[in-house]
Amino acid sequence: MLGRHDSEIGELLRFATSMMPREVRSADLLDYLDLEEWELVLDLLGEFDGHTWQTPRYWALLAEAAVQMDQDDAWFQWRCVESIQGLLRVELTLSVDAEPLQARGERPLWDVTGRAQRVAALWIESKPQLGPGERATARLRPLVPPAWTHLIRGDVITLHGSSPGTARIIEKVPPRP
């Protein structure tokens, strides 16, 4: 139960909704807003992918709403940074002799040039852990984004450490101007 902050959470979610282009807003979303189904509204607002209209402020509003609702805000924080730095999605395959890799919280080293290793945070999209020889779609958040600008869709980079593997770039959206 949300309790005394219910109306303020509603204001945050309504403000985030107002930042959406009209053609993106669904009737379901607006109905859930009217019914004050804040958890459903937050889930719907957080599911949008690949849209350039989402600003850091939009994601920060959702993160704050999640905190106020005692929900995990990590996804919204991640997307907030992506809206600033750009998006880098990969198809990640671990080696058969790799140790299992956690879906979040990892900051492994990647070979992005053939000689320089770079750090990027990792978010595996579809499972809580990636096991040896398994494949999954993941998002990378480079510590130093300019060192990754030369990469294009189709490039393959190497994951180092106790969970070695390879990742093929499947989507890249440049940083906001």
N, C-alpha and C positions, 0 to 999 in steps of 0.2 A: 504494500500500500504506500502511496506516495505522500499522502497527508497534506500538511500545511503549505508545502511548496508547489502543490499541484498547478495552481494558476500561473506561477512563474515558469514552470517547465513548459506549460502550454504556450506561453508567450515566446519562449526560445524556439520551440518547434514551429510555431506560426511564422516567426520571423525568417527562419531557415526556408520554410516553404515559399515565402514571398520572394525569395531570391531565385527561385526556379523559373525558367521560361514557361509560359502558359502551356505550350504544346507538350511539355514533359510531365506536368501535374496530372495525376490520374483522379478519376472520380472517387475511387476507393480511398485514396490518401485524404482527400477533402472530407469524405464521410467520417473517416477515423478521427480526423481533427475535431469535427463537430461533436463526435461521441466521446471525446477526451480519452481515446485509447492511445495513450502516450507511448507505450512500448511498441505497439504496432507501427505507429507513425515514425518512431525512431528507426525501426528496422527498415521500413520502406525508404526513408530518406537516405539511409546508409548503403542501400543496395545499388545505387546508380554507379555505373562504371563507364569510363571512356568519354565522359562529357566534359567539354572545356569550360562550361559555365560555372563549374564548381570552384569557388574561390577558397583561399585559406580561411576566410571569415565564416563561410558556410560550414566547413568541417569543424572549426573551433566551436561554433554554436552547438553542433551535434555532440562534440566531445563534452562540452559543459552540461548539456542535457543528460548525457549518459552518467556523468559523475553525480548530478543531482538526483538521478533515479537509482543510484547505487549499482550501476551496470559498468561493465568493462568499457573504458574509453579508448583502448589501444588502437582499434581499427580506425577510429575517427582521427586520432592523432597521426597515425601512419598516413592516412589519405590527405591530411592537412599538409604534411611535409611534401608528399607527392605533388600536390597542387602548386607548390612553390618550385621544387627541384625537377619535376618531370616524372614520368612513369617509365619503369624498365621492368618488363615481364619476360620470364624465361621458361623454357621447358627444361627442368632440372632432372638429370639422371645420376644417381649415385653408383659408384663402383660396387661390384659384388663383394669386395672385401672392406667396404666402408662401415664405420660405426653408424648407428641410427642418428638421424639429424632431427632436432626439434623444429617444429613449424614456426615458432617465434622465439625471439630473444637471442638468436645466433648472429654473430658478426664475423663470419669467416673471411679468409683471404682468397682472392680471385686473381688469376693471371689474365689480364685484359690486353696485354701488348706483346706477349711472348718473352718478356724479360722483367716486367715490373708487376709486383703483386700489390693489390689494392684491397681495402676493406669495404665491405658492403653488408648492411643489415639484410636479413633474410626473412621473408614471410611466405611460408608455403600455404597455398590457398585452400587446398581441399582435404587435408588430413593433419592430425596433431603431430605426427612424426613420419619421417620418410626413412624407410629401411634400406638395407643393402640391396643394390640392383633395382630398386624401385624408381619410378618416374612420377613427377608431378609438376604442375604449373606453379611458379613462385614469382614473387616480386622482390626486387633488389632495391635497396636505398643506399647508394654510394656515400661513403664518408666525405669524399672529395669529388663531387659530381663532374667538374671539368675534366678529370682524368678519364672519364668514361664517354665523353662526347663523340669520339671517333667510331664508336660501335654502331652498327646498323642491323636491321632485321636480318636474321639468317646467320650472323656471326656466332661463333662458338667460343666460349670462355671456359677456363678450367678452375674448378673448386679445389682448394688445397686443404691440408689439415688431416684430422683423423677421420673425416668423412669425405674423401675425395670423390670427384665426379666431374661432369661436364654440364654446361648449360647453353642452350641455343636461344638467342634473342628472338622472341616472337612478337613483341610489341615495344615500341619506344615512342614516347610523347615528350617533346622537348620542354624545358622549363618555361614558365610564364615570362613574358617580357617585363 
